[in-house]
Amino acid sequence: MKQDIKEQLLTKRPIDLLFQLSIPAVIGMIVIGLYPLMDGIFAGKIIGQNAMAACGVAMPLTFFNSGVSTLLGVGSASVLSRAIGKGNQKTVDKIMGNLIYWVVLFSVIITIGGILLAPHFLSMVGATGEIKAYGVRYLRVIFIGSLFVNFTQSANMVMRGEGLMKKAMTIMGLGALLNIVLDPILMIVMGEYAIEGAALATITAQFVQAAVTLHYFLKKSKVVKIHKIQSDAEIKKEMFSVGSSAMMMQLLFMIQQTMLYKMAFKYGGDTNGVLMAASLRVYAFSFIPLWGMSQGLQPVVGTNFGAKQYDRVRQTMKVFSIGGLILAAIFWIPSLLLSSQILSLFGVESNIIAQGVGNFRLFYSVFILYGVMVMSITFFQSIGNGKKAGIIVMLRQLFLFVPAMILLPMIFGVKAVWFTQPLVDFIMIVVGIFMMIGELNKMEKEKVQA
């Protein structure tokens, strides 16, 4: 069976591999991505646009949890897959005990810190009045679930490290669907505490996911079991060194979203804050399938690069880049044509939509090219050149975006809050494409010399 997969990666037509590997990943990612989208829609429709904005503005602070679970999960999965490859059962047996130790430690810190910092963070972003009040109430409940979400997400990555993609996706999907079902019920039942109801729906789903995951590792898993819960010096070292770059991605997202909200409130008041919250929900949802497609790209490029089949690497990049363009267009075209209808789904008032629809379209203008950007980042990760992938991400989110976001609105006012990101992304996409072509040409030369 193992040989069969490897053989397919090395011989099947790239377009067939695209459908075979990416479609299940894209569908899985869309299911998981639906839950923050539906969260925003229900909050907007049931409680009102300020509650929807509050859930959105609160989002960046919860990236501390995503960051920690990514750090522990990606790091542990990497240690695991190499230990399985070497047949080193002693290391495999220590992985979950080490993971749980760090999950508990970090989750306690984040729960206490998150509850205490919530009001200060929302003030820093520029939320005031009702939006801030809702945000504080929402975050204080959400952070109670830190332990469940961190355990579920990091252990889920370990499952993927075992090669159990379907099982991992099923557990995540189960939680997402449960959240979508509970959201409107708890918001309506809890009346004036509807915003707490929204948060409660999320942590209930996270608790169920955590329980199912724990049961798997205690009772079902053949390979990875939970033994003694303690930190292991060797695993810890590797886990932190591999996982920290993945965690950086999450923290950079947090900085990016925080800046977008801060500038929207600063230059355009609550109306722009509400609009930004709705825009970022749509934007995040349309981004998710592209990452799904890139999960299909990774093994194809990695395996063929390892086997020195550089022509196939080039072909694969061509096919997946075109695939990425088409997938992005599926979200890009409706978002530009039906902008007003999409924004009204989130309960945004019609006068705000009328003023802001042009800004939303501006924000979305470059999205069609994102498929290519995601594929080029994945390309560098797949050939083991994490440095170049890191350069693209750091350049985009830190070195270009942050200064541009501070300076451009000073000159151009509120319009710049909406055009800075597409402008920075356009520059980055061009840089990324040139870096990728350069790398492919280098392979071509190596092949000629060989």
C-alpha positions as a Markdown table, in Angstrom:
| # | Residue | x | y | z |
|---|---|---|---|---|
| 1 | Met | 0.0 | 0.0 | 0.0 |
| 2 | Lys | 2.8 | 2.4 | 1.0 |
| 3 | Gln | 4.6 | 1.6 | -2.3 |
| 4 | Asp | 1.4 | 2.2 | -4.2 |
| 5 | Ile | 1.0 | 5.8 | -2.9 |
| 6 | Lys | 4.7 | 6.6 | -3.6 |
| 7 | Glu | 4.4 | 5.2 | -7.1 |
| 8 | Gln | 1.3 | 7.2 | -7.8 |
| 9 | Leu | 3.1 | 10.4 | -6.6 |
| 10 | Leu | 5.9 | 9.6 | -9.0 |
| 11 | Thr | 4.0 | 8.5 | -12.1 |
| 12 | Lys | 0.4 | 9.7 | -12.1 |
| 13 | Arg | -0.5 | 12.8 | -14.2 |
| 14 | Pro | -0.3 | 15.9 | -12.0 |
| 15 | Ile | -3.9 | 16.9 | -12.9 |
| 16 | Asp | -5.1 | 13.5 | -11.7 |
| 17 | Leu | -3.1 | 13.9 | -8.4 |
| 18 | Leu | -4.7 | 17.4 | -8.0 |
| 19 | Phe | -8.2 | 15.9 | -8.0 |
| 20 | Gln | -7.2 | 12.8 | -6.0 |
| 21 | Leu | -5.3 | 14.6 | -3.2 |
| 22 | Ser | -6.7 | 18.1 | -3.0 |
| 23 | Ile | -10.5 | 17.7 | -3.3 |
| 24 | Pro | -10.9 | 15.8 | 0.0 |
| 25 | Ala | -8.6 | 18.3 | 1.7 |
| 26 | Val | -10.5 | 21.3 | 0.2 |
| 27 | Ile | -13.9 | 19.9 | 1.3 |
| 28 | Gly | -12.5 | 19.1 | 4.8 |
| 29 | Met | -11.1 | 22.6 | 5.1 |
| 30 | Ile | -14.4 | 24.2 | 3.9 |
| 31 | Val | -16.3 | 22.4 | 6.6 |
| 32 | Ile | -13.9 | 23.6 | 9.3 |
| 33 | Gly | -13.9 | 27.1 | 7.8 |
| 34 | Leu | -17.7 | 27.3 | 7.9 |
| 35 | Tyr | -17.9 | 27.5 | 11.6 |
| 36 | Pro | -16.3 | 31.0 | 12.1 |
| 37 | Leu | -18.3 | 32.2 | 9.1 |
| 38 | Met | -21.6 | 30.9 | 10.5 |
| 39 | Asp | -20.6 | 32.2 | 13.9 |
| 40 | Gly | -20.4 | 35.7 | 12.4 |
| 41 | Ile | -23.6 | 35.3 | 10.4 |
| 42 | Phe | -25.7 | 34.0 | 13.5 |
| 43 | Ala | -24.3 | 36.7 | 15.8 |
| 44 | Gly | -25.1 | 39.4 | 13.2 |
| 45 | Lys | -28.6 | 38.1 | 12.5 |
| 46 | Ile | -29.6 | 37.2 | 16.1 |
| 47 | Ile | -27.9 | 39.8 | 18.3 |
| 48 | Gly | -27.0 | 42.5 | 15.8 |
| 49 | Gln | -24.1 | 43.9 | 13.8 |
| 50 | Asn | -22.2 | 45.1 | 17.0 |
| 51 | Ala | -22.1 | 41.6 | 18.3 |
| 52 | Met | -20.8 | 40.3 | 15.0 |
| 53 | Ala | -18.1 | 43.0 | 15.0 |
| 54 | Ala | -17.2 | 42.1 | 18.6 |
| 55 | Cys | -16.7 | 38.4 | 17.8 |
| 56 | Gly | -14.6 | 39.5 | 14.9 |
| 57 | Val | -12.4 | 42.0 | 16.8 |
| 58 | Ala | -12.0 | 39.3 | 19.6 |
| 59 | Met | -10.7 | 36.8 | 17.1 |
| 60 | Pro | -7.0 | 38.0 | 16.9 |
| 61 | Leu | -6.6 | 37.5 | 20.7 |
| 62 | Thr | -7.6 | 33.8 | 20.4 |
| 63 | Phe | -4.7 | 33.3 | 18.0 |
| 64 | Phe | -2.6 | 32.7 | 21.1 |
| 65 | Asn | -4.4 | 29.3 | 21.4 |
| 66 | Ser | -3.9 | 28.6 | 17.6 |
| 67 | Gly | -0.2 | 29.6 | 18.0 |
| 68 | Val | 0.4 | 27.2 | 20.9 |
| 69 | Ser | -1.5 | 24.3 | 19.4 |
| 70 | Thr | 0.3 | 24.7 | 16.1 |
| 71 | Leu | 3.7 | 24.9 | 17.9 |
| 72 | Leu | 3.1 | 21.7 | 19.9 |
| 73 | Gly | 1.2 | 19.9 | 17.1 |
| 74 | Val | 3.4 | 20.5 | 14.1 |
| 75 | Gly | 6.5 | 19.9 | 16.3 |
| 76 | Ser | 5.2 | 16.6 | 17.7 |
| 77 | Ala | 3.9 | 15.4 | 14.4 |
| 78 | Ser | 7.4 | 16.0 | 12.8 |
| 79 | Val | 9.1 | 14.1 | 15.6 |
| 80 | Leu | 6.6 | 11.3 | 15.3 |
| 81 | Ser | 6.8 | 10.7 | 11.6 |
| 82 | Arg | 10.6 | 10.5 | 11.7 |
| 83 | Ala | 10.5 | 8.1 | 14.7 |
| 84 | Ile | 8.0 | 5.9 | 12.9 |
| 85 | Gly | 10.3 | 5.9 | 9.8 |
| 86 | Lys | 13.3 | 4.9 | 12.0 |
| 87 | Gly | 11.2 | 2.3 | 13.9 |
| 88 | Asn | 12.0 | 4.0 | 17.2 |
| 89 | Gln | 9.1 | 3.0 | 19.4 |
| 90 | Lys | 10.7 | 4.4 | 22.6 |
| 91 | Thr | 10.4 | 8.0 | 21.2 |
| 92 | Val | 6.9 | 7.3 | 19.8 |
| 93 | Asp | 5.7 | 6.2 | 23.3 |
| 94 | Lys | 6.8 | 9.5 | 24.9 |
| 95 | Ile | 5.3 | 11.9 | 22.4 |
| 96 | Met | 1.7 | 12.2 | 23.7 |
| 97 | Gly | 2.8 | 12.4 | 27.4 |
| 98 | Asn | 5.2 | 15.3 | 26.4 |
| 99 | Leu | 2.5 | 16.9 | 24.3 |
| 100 | Ile | -0.2 | 16.8 | 27.1 |
| 101 | Tyr | 2.3 | 18.2 | 29.7 |
| 102 | Trp | 2.9 | 21.3 | 27.5 |
| 103 | Val | -0.7 | 21.7 | 26.5 |
| 104 | Val | -1.8 | 21.9 | 30.1 |
| 105 | Leu | 0.9 | 24.3 | 31.1 |
| 106 | Phe | 0.4 | 26.7 | 28.2 |
| 107 | Ser | -3.5 | 26.5 | 28.4 |
| 108 | Val | -3.5 | 27.5 | 32.1 |
| 109 | Ile | -1.3 | 30.5 | 31.3 |
| 110 | Ile | -3.5 | 31.5 | 28.3 |
| 111 | Thr | -6.8 | 31.1 | 30.1 |
| 112 | Ile | -5.7 | 33.4 | 33.0 |
| 113 | Gly | -3.9 | 35.8 | 30.7 |
| 114 | Gly | -6.7 | 35.9 | 28.2 |
| 115 | Ile | -9.4 | 36.7 | 30.7 |
| 116 | Leu | -7.4 | 39.5 | 32.3 |
| 117 | Leu | -6.1 | 41.0 | 29.1 |
| 118 | Ala | -9.4 | 40.9 | 27.1 |
| 119 | Pro | -10.5 | 44.5 | 27.9 |
| 120 | His | -7.0 | 46.0 | 27.4 |
| 121 | Phe | -6.6 | 44.2 | 24.1 |
| 122 | Leu | -10.0 | 45.5 | 22.8 |
| 123 | Ser | -9.2 | 49.0 | 23.9 |
| 124 | Met | -5.8 | 48.8 | 22.1 |
| 125 | Val | -7.6 | 47.7 | 18.9 |
| 126 | Gly | -9.9 | 50.7 | 19.2 |
| 127 | Ala | -13.1 | 49.0 | 20.1 |
| 128 | Thr | -15.4 | 51.1 | 22.3 |
| 129 | Gly | -18.9 | 51.1 | 23.7 |
| 130 | Glu | -21.1 | 48.2 | 22.9 |
| 131 | Ile | -18.6 | 46.5 | 20.6 |
| 132 | Lys | -16.0 | 46.4 | 23.4 |
| 133 | Ala | -18.5 | 45.3 | 26.1 |
| 134 | Tyr | -19.7 | 42.4 | 23.9 |
| 135 | Gly | -16.1 | 41.5 | 23.1 |
| 136 | Val | -15.0 | 41.3 | 26.7 |
| 137 | Arg | -18.1 | 39.1 | 27.6 |
| 138 | Tyr | -17.4 | 36.8 | 24.6 |
| 139 | Leu | -13.6 | 36.4 | 25.3 |
| 140 | Arg | -14.1 | 35.6 | 29.0 |
| 141 | Val | -16.1 | 32.5 | 28.1 |
| 142 | Ile | -14.0 | 31.5 | 25.0 |
| 143 | Phe | -10.7 | 31.4 | 27.1 |
| 144 | Ile | -12.3 | 28.8 | 29.5 |
| 145 | Gly | -12.1 | 26.4 | 26.6 |
| 146 | Ser | -8.3 | 26.9 | 26.0 |
| 147 | Leu | -7.4 | 23.5 | 27.3 |
| 148 | Phe | -9.9 | 21.6 | 25.1 |
| 149 | Val | -9.0 | 23.5 | 21.9 |
| 150 | Asn | -5.2 | 23.3 | 22.4 |
| 151 | Phe | -5.4 | 19.6 | 23.1 |
| 152 | Thr | -7.7 | 18.8 | 20.2 |
| 153 | Gln | -5.8 | 20.8 | 17.6 |
| 154 | Ser | -2.3 | 19.7 | 18.6 |
| 155 | Ala | -3.3 | 16.0 | 19.0 |
| 156 | Asn | -5.1 | 16.2 | 15.6 |
| 157 | Met | -1.8 | 17.2 | 13.9 |
| 158 | Val | -0.2 | 14.1 | 15.6 |
| 159 | Met | -3.0 | 12.0 | 14.0 |
| 160 | Arg | -2.1 | 13.4 | 10.6 |
| 161 | Gly | 1.6 | 12.7 | 11.4 |
| 162 | Glu | 0.5 | 9.0 | 11.7 |
| 163 | Gly | -1.1 | 9.4 | 8.2 |
| 164 | Leu | -4.7 | 9.3 | 9.5 |
| 165 | Met | -6.0 | 12.2 | 7.5 |
| 166 | Lys | -9.6 | 11.0 | 7.3 |
| 167 | Lys | -9.9 | 10.4 | 11.1 |
| 168 | Ala | -8.3 | 13.8 | 11.9 |
| 169 | Met | -10.7 | 15.6 | 9.5 |
| 170 | Thr | -13.7 | 13.7 | 10.8 |
| 171 | Ile | -13.1 | 14.9 | 14.4 |
| 172 | Met | -12.6 | 18.5 | 13.3 |
| 173 | Gly | -15.7 | 18.4 | 11.1 |
| 174 | Leu | -17.8 | 16.9 | 13.9 |
| 175 | Gly | -16.8 | 19.8 | 16.2 |
| 176 | Ala | -17.5 | 22.4 | 13.4 |
| 177 | Leu | -21.0 | 20.9 | 12.7 |
| 178 | Leu | -21.8 | 20.7 | 16.4 |
| 179 | Asn | -20.9 | 24.3 | 16.8 |
| 180 | Ile | -23.0 | 25.4 | 13.9 |
| 181 | Val | -26.0 | 23.6 | 15.3 |
| 182 | Leu | -25.6 | 24.9 | 18.9 |
| 183 | Asp | -24.8 | 28.5 | 17.9 |
| 184 | Pro | -28.3 | 29.7 | 17.0 |
| 185 | Ile | -30.0 | 27.5 | 19.7 |
| 186 | Leu | -27.8 | 28.8 | 22.6 |
| 187 | Met | -28.0 | 32.4 | 21.3 |
| 188 | Ile | -31.8 | 32.4 | 21.3 |
| 189 | Val | -32.2 | 30.4 | 24.5 |
| 190 | Met | -29.8 | 32.6 | 26.5 |
| 191 | Gly | -31.7 | 35.8 | 25.7 |
| 192 | Glu | -29.8 | 38.8 | 27.0 |
| 193 | Tyr | -26.7 | 36.5 | 27.5 |
| 194 | Ala | -26.8 | 35.6 | 23.8 |
| 195 | Ile | -23.1 | 36.6 | 23.2 |
| 196 | Glu | -22.1 | 34.2 | 26.0 |
| 197 | Gly | -24.3 | 31.6 | 24.3 |
| 198 | Ala | -22.2 | 32.0 | 21.1 |
| 199 | Ala | -19.0 | 31.4 | 23.1 |
| 200 | Leu | -20.6 | 28.5 | 25.0 |
| 201 | Ala | -21.5 | 26.8 | 21.7 |
| 202 | Thr | -17.8 | 27.0 | 20.7 |
| 203 | Ile | -16.4 | 25.6 | 23.9 |
| 204 | Thr | -19.0 | 22.8 | 24.1 |
| 205 | Ala | -18.0 | 21.7 | 20.6 |
| 206 | Gln | -14.3 | 21.9 | 21.6 |
| 207 | Phe | -15.0 | 19.8 | 24.7 |
| 208 | Val | -16.6 | 17.1 | 22.6 |
| 209 | Gln | -13.7 | 17.1 | 20.2 |
| 210 | Ala | -11.2 | 16.8 | 23.0 |
| 211 | Ala | -13.1 | 13.9 | 24.6 |
| 212 | Val | -13.3 | 12.0 | 21.3 |
| 213 | Thr | -9.6 | 12.6 | 20.6 |
| 214 | Leu | -8.6 | 11.5 | 24.1 |
| 215 | His | -10.6 | 8.3 | 23.8 |
| 216 | Tyr | -8.8 | 7.6 | 20.5 |
| 217 | Phe | -5.3 | 7.9 | 22.0 |
| 218 | Leu | -6.2 | 6.0 | 25.2 |
| 219 | Lys | -8.2 | 3.1 | 23.6 |
| 220 | Lys | -8.0 | 3.0 | 19.8 |
| 221 | Ser | -4.6 | 4.0 | 18.6 |
| 222 | Lys | -2.4 | 1.1 | 17.6 |
| 223 | Val | 0.8 | 3.1 | 17.3 |
| 224 | Val | 0.7 | 6.3 | 19.5 |
| 225 | Lys | -0.5 | 5.8 | 23.1 |
| 226 | Ile | -0.6 | 8.0 | 26.1 |
| 227 | His | 1.9 | 6.8 | 28.7 |
| 228 | Lys | 3.4 | 8.9 | 31.5 |
| 229 | Ile | 2.6 | 12.6 | 31.3 |
| 230 | Gln | 5.9 | 14.5 | 31.6 |
| 231 | Ser | 8.1 | 16.8 | 29.6 |
| 232 | Asp | 10.9 | 14.9 | 27.7 |
| 233 | Ala | 14.1 | 16.9 | 27.2 |
| 234 | Glu | 14.9 | 15.5 | 23.7 |
| 235 | Ile | 11.4 | 15.6 | 22.2 |
| 236 | Lys | 10.8 | 19.0 | 23.7 |
| 237 | Lys | 13.9 | 20.5 | 22.0 |
| 238 | Glu | 13.0 | 19.1 | 18.6 |
| 239 | Met | 9.3 | 20.0 | 19.0 |
| 240 | Phe | 10.0 | 23.6 | 19.8 |
| 241 | Ser | 12.6 | 24.0 | 17.0 |
| 242 | Val | 10.3 | 22.6 | 14.3 |
| 243 | Gly | 7.1 | 24.0 | 15.6 |
| 244 | Ser | 8.2 | 27.6 | 16.2 |
| 245 | Ser | 8.2 | 28.6 | 12.5 |
| 246 | Ala | 4.6 | 27.3 | 12.2 |
| 247 | Met | 3.6 | 29.3 | 15.3 |
| 248 | Met | 5.2 | 32.4 | 13.8 |
| 249 | Met | 2.6 | 32.2 | 11.0 |
| 250 | Gln | -0.3 | 32.3 | 13.5 |
| 251 | Leu | 1.3 | 35.2 | 15.5 |
| 252 | Leu | 1.9 | 37.2 | 12.2 |
| 253 | Phe | -1.8 | 36.6 | 11.3 |
| 254 | Met | -2.7 | 38.0 | 14.7 |
| 255 | Ile | -0.6 | 41.1 | 14.2 |
| 256 | Gln | -2.0 | 41.6 | 10.7 |
| 257 | Gln | -5.7 | 41.4 | 11.8 |
| 258 | Thr | -5.0 | 43.5 | 14.9 |
| 259 | Met | -3.6 | 46.2 | 12.7 |
| 260 | Leu | -6.5 | 46.1 | 10.2 |
| 261 | Tyr | -9.0 | 46.5 | 13.0 |
| 262 | Lys | -7.0 | 49.2 | 14.8 |
| 263 | Met | -6.8 | 51.3 | 11.6 |
| 264 | Ala | -10.4 | 50.7 | 10.6 |
| 265 | Phe | -11.6 | 52.0 | 14.0 |
| 266 | Lys | -9.1 | 54.8 | 14.1 |
| 267 | Tyr | -9.7 | 56.3 | 10.6 |
| 268 | Gly | -13.3 | 55.2 | 10.0 |
| 269 | Gly | -15.0 | 54.7 | 13.4 |
| 270 | Asp | -17.4 | 51.9 | 14.3 |
| 271 | Thr | -18.9 | 51.7 | 10.8 |
| 272 | Asn | -15.6 | 50.7 | 9.4 |
| 273 | Gly | -14.9 | 48.4 | 12.3 |
| 274 | Val | -18.2 | 46.6 | 11.6 |
| 275 | Leu | -17.4 | 46.4 | 7.9 |
| 276 | Met | -13.9 | 45.1 | 8.5 |
| 277 | Ala | -15.2 | 42.4 | 10.8 |
| 278 | Ala | -17.6 | 41.1 | 8.1 |
| 279 | Ser | -14.9 | 41.5 | 5.3 |
| 280 | Leu | -12.3 | 39.5 | 7.3 |
| 281 | Arg | -14.8 | 36.7 | 7.9 |
| 282 | Val | -15.5 | 36.4 | 4.2 |
| 283 | Tyr | -11.8 | 36.7 | 3.4 |
| 284 | Ala | -10.7 | 34.0 | 5.9 |
| 285 | Phe | -13.4 | 31.6 | 4.6 |
| 286 | Ser | -12.3 | 32.0 | 1.0 |
| 287 | Phe | -8.6 | 31.6 | 1.9 |
| 288 | Ile | -9.2 | 28.2 | 3.6 |
| 289 | Pro | -9.8 | 26.1 | 0.5 |
| 290 | Leu | -6.5 | 27.4 | -1.0 |
| 291 | Trp | -4.6 | 25.9 | 2.0 |
| 292 | Gly | -6.6 | 22.7 | 1.4 |
| 293 | Met | -5.4 | 22.5 | -2.2 |
| 294 | Ser | -1.8 | 23.2 | -1.1 |
| 295 | Gln | -2.0 | 20.1 | 1.3 |
| 296 | Gly | -2.4 | 18.1 | -1.9 |
| 297 | Leu | 0.5 | 19.8 | -3.5 |
| 298 | Gln | 3.0 | 19.1 | -0.8 |
| 299 | Pro | 3.5 | 15.3 | -1.1 |
| 300 | Val | 3.6 | 15.5 | -4.9 |
| 301 | Val | 6.4 | 18.1 | -5.0 |
| 302 | Gly | 8.3 | 16.7 | -2.0 |
| 303 | Thr | 8.3 | 13.1 | -3.4 |
| 304 | Asn | 9.2 | 14.1 | -6.9 |
| 305 | Phe | 11.9 | 16.5 | -5.7 |
| 306 | Gly | 13.4 | 13.8 | -3.6 |
| 307 | Ala | 13.4 | 11.4 | -6.6 |
| 308 | Lys | 15.1 | 14.1 | -8.7 |
| 309 | Gln | 12.2 | 14.1 | -11.1 |
| 310 | Tyr | 12.5 | 17.9 | -11.7 |
| 311 | Asp | 10.4 | 17.9 | -14.9 |
| 312 | Arg | 7.5 | 16.5 | -12.9 |
| 313 | Val | 8.0 | 19.1 | -10.2 |
| 314 | Arg | 7.8 | 21.9 | -12.9 |
| 315 | Gln | 4.6 | 20.3 | -14.4 |
| 316 | Thr | 3.0 | 19.9 | -11.0 |
| 317 | Met | 3.7 | 23.5 | -10.1 |
| 318 | Lys | 2.1 | 24.6 | -13.4 |
| 319 | Val | -1.0 | 22.4 | -12.9 |
| 320 | Phe | -1.5 | 23.4 | -9.2 |
| 321 | Ser | -0.9 | 27.1 | -9.9 |
| 322 | Ile | -3.6 | 27.1 | -12.5 |
| 323 | Gly | -5.8 | 25.1 | -10.1 |
| 324 | Gly | -5.2 | 27.7 | -7.5 |
| 325 | Leu | -6.2 | 30.5 | -9.8 |
| 326 | Ile | -9.5 | 28.7 | -10.7 |
| 327 | Leu | -10.3 | 27.9 | -7.0 |
| 328 | Ala | -9.6 | 31.5 | -6.0 |
| 329 | Ala | -11.8 | 32.7 | -8.9 |
| 330 | Ile | -14.7 | 30.6 | -7.6 |
| 331 | Phe | -14.7 | 32.8 | -4.4 |
| 332 | Trp | -13.5 | 36.0 | -6.0 |
| 333 | Ile | -16.1 | 36.5 | -8.7 |
| 334 | Pro | -19.2 | 36.1 | -6.5 |
| 335 | Ser | -17.6 | 38.3 | -3.8 |
| 336 | Leu | -17.2 | 41.2 | -6.3 |
| 337 | Leu | -20.6 | 40.7 | -8.0 |
| 338 | Leu | -22.7 | 40.0 | -4.9 |
| 339 | Ser | -20.8 | 42.2 | -2.4 |
| 340 | Ser | -23.8 | 43.9 | -0.9 |
| 341 | Gln | -25.8 | 40.6 | -0.5 |
| 342 | Ile | -22.8 | 38.9 | 1.2 |
| 343 | Leu | -22.3 | 41.8 | 3.7 |
| 344 | Ser | -25.9 | 41.8 | 4.6 |
| 345 | Leu | -25.7 | 38.1 | 5.6 |
| 346 | Phe | -23.7 | 39.3 | 8.6 |
| 347 | Gly | -26.5 | 41.7 | 9.7 |
| 348 | Val | -24.6 | 44.7 | 8.5 |
| 349 | Glu | -27.0 | 47.7 | 8.2 |
| 350 | Ser | -27.8 | 48.7 | 4.7 |
| 351 | Asn | -26.5 | 52.3 | 5.1 |
| 352 | Ile | -23.1 | 50.9 | 6.1 |
| 353 | Ile | -23.1 | 48.6 | 3.2 |
| 354 | Ala | -24.0 | 51.4 | 0.8 |
| 355 | Gln | -21.1 | 53.5 | 2.0 |
| 356 | Gly | -18.6 | 50.6 | 2.3 |
| 357 | Val | -19.2 | 48.2 | -0.6 |
| 358 | Gly | -16.5 | 49.9 | -2.7 |
| 359 | Asn | -14.0 | 49.4 | 0.2 |
| 360 | Phe | -14.9 | 45.7 | 0.4 |
| 361 | Arg | -14.3 | 45.3 | -3.3 |
| 362 | Leu | -11.0 | 47.1 | -3.0 |
| 363 | Phe | -9.9 | 44.8 | -0.1 |
| 364 | Tyr | -10.8 | 41.8 | -2.3 |
| 365 | Ser | -9.3 | 43.1 | -5.6 |
| 366 | Val | -6.1 | 40.9 | -5.7 |
| 367 | Phe | -7.7 | 37.8 | -4.2 |
| 368 | Ile | -7.7 | 35.8 | -7.6 |
| 369 | Leu | -3.9 | 35.7 | -7.4 |
| 370 | Tyr | -3.8 | 34.2 | -3.9 |
| 371 | Gly | -3.9 | 30.7 | -5.2 |
| 372 | Val | -0.5 | 31.2 | -6.8 |
| 373 | Met | 0.9 | 32.8 | -3.7 |
| 374 | Val | -0.2 | 29.9 | -1.4 |
| 375 | Met | 1.3 | 27.4 | -4.0 |
| 376 | Ser | 4.6 | 29.2 | -4.1 |
| 377 | Ile | 4.9 | 29.2 | -0.3 |
| 378 | Thr | 4.0 | 25.5 | -0.2 |
| 379 | Phe | 6.5 | 24.8 | -3.0 |
| 380 | Phe | 9.4 | 26.1 | -0.9 |
| 381 | Gln | 8.3 | 24.2 | 2.2 |
| 382 | Ser | 7.9 | 21.0 | 0.1 |
| 383 | Ile | 11.5 | 21.1 | -1.3 |
| 384 | Gly | 12.8 | 21.6 | 2.3 |
| 385 | Asn | 13.6 | 25.3 | 1.7 |
| 386 | Gly | 11.7 | 26.6 | 4.7 |
| 387 | Lys | 13.9 | 29.7 | 4.7 |
| 388 | Lys | 12.5 | 31.0 | 1.4 |
| 389 | Ala | 9.0 | 30.2 | 2.5 |
| 390 | Gly | 9.7 | 32.1 | 5.7 |
| 391 | Ile | 11.1 | 35.1 | 3.8 |
| 392 | Ile | 7.8 | 35.3 | 1.7 |
| 393 | Val | 5.7 | 35.2 | 4.8 |
| 394 | Met | 7.8 | 37.6 | 6.9 |
| 395 | Leu | 8.2 | 40.1 | 4.1 |
| 396 | Arg | 4.4 | 40.0 | 3.5 |
| 397 | Gln | 3.2 | 40.2 | 7.0 |
| 398 | Leu | 5.8 | 42.1 | 8.9 |
| 399 | Phe | 8.3 | 44.1 | 6.9 |
| 400 | Leu | 5.9 | 45.4 | 4.2 |
| 401 | Phe | 2.5 | 45.3 | 5.7 |
| 402 | Val | 3.0 | 46.8 | 9.2 |
| 403 | Pro | 4.9 | 50.0 | 8.0 |
| 404 | Ala | 2.6 | 50.4 | 5.1 |
| 405 | Met | -0.5 | 50.1 | 7.3 |
| 406 | Ile | 0.9 | 52.8 | 9.7 |
| 407 | Leu | 2.0 | 55.2 | 7.0 |
| 408 | Leu | -0.5 | 55.0 | 4.1 |
| 409 | Pro | -3.6 | 55.9 | 6.1 |
| 410 | Met | -1.8 | 59.0 | 7.4 |
| 411 | Ile | -1.5 | 60.1 | 3.8 |
| 412 | Phe | -4.6 | 58.7 | 2.0 |
| 413 | Gly | -7.0 | 58.5 | 5.0 |
| 414 | Val | -9.5 | 55.7 | 5.5 |
| 415 | Lys | -9.3 | 54.4 | 1.8 |
| 416 | Ala | -5.7 | 53.2 | 2.6 |
| 417 | Val | -7.0 | 51.0 | 5.4 |
| 418 | Trp | -8.7 | 49.0 | 2.6 |
| 419 | Phe | -6.1 | 49.1 | -0.2 |
| 420 | Thr | -2.8 | 48.5 | 1.8 |
| 421 | Gln | -3.3 | 44.8 | 2.1 |
| 422 | Pro | -4.0 | 44.1 | -1.6 |
| 423 | Leu | -1.1 | 46.4 | -2.6 |
| 424 | Val | 1.4 | 44.6 | -0.3 |
| 425 | Asp | 0.0 | 41.2 | -1.4 |
| 426 | Phe | 0.4 | 42.0 | -5.1 |
| 427 | Ile | 4.1 | 43.0 | -4.6 |
| 428 | Met | 4.6 | 39.7 | -2.6 |
| 429 | Ile | 2.9 | 37.5 | -5.2 |
| 430 | Val | 5.2 | 38.9 | -8.0 |
| 431 | Val | 8.3 | 38.4 | -5.7 |
| 432 | Gly | 7.1 | 34.8 | -4.9 |
| 433 | Ile | 6.6 | 33.9 | -8.5 |
| 434 | Phe | 10.1 | 35.1 | -9.5 |
| 435 | Met | 11.6 | 33.2 | -6.6 |
| 436 | Met | 9.8 | 30.1 | -7.6 |
| 437 | Ile | 10.8 | 30.4 | -11.3 |
| 438 | Gly | 14.4 | 30.9 | -10.2 |
| 439 | Glu | 14.3 | 27.8 | -8.1 |
| 440 | Leu | 12.8 | 25.7 | -11.0 |
| 441 | Asn | 15.4 | 27.0 | -13.4 |
| 442 | Lys | 18.1 | 26.0 | -10.9 |
| 443 | Met | 16.7 | 22.4 | -10.9 |
| 444 | Glu | 16.7 | 22.4 | -14.7 |
| 445 | Lys | 20.5 | 23.3 | -14.7 |
| 446 | Glu | 21.2 | 20.6 | -12.1 |
| 447 | Lys | 19.5 | 18.1 | -14.3 |
| 448 | Val | 21.5 | 19.1 | -17.4 |
| 449 | Gln | 24.7 | 18.9 | -15.4 |
| 450 | Ala | 23.7 | 15.5 | -14.0 |
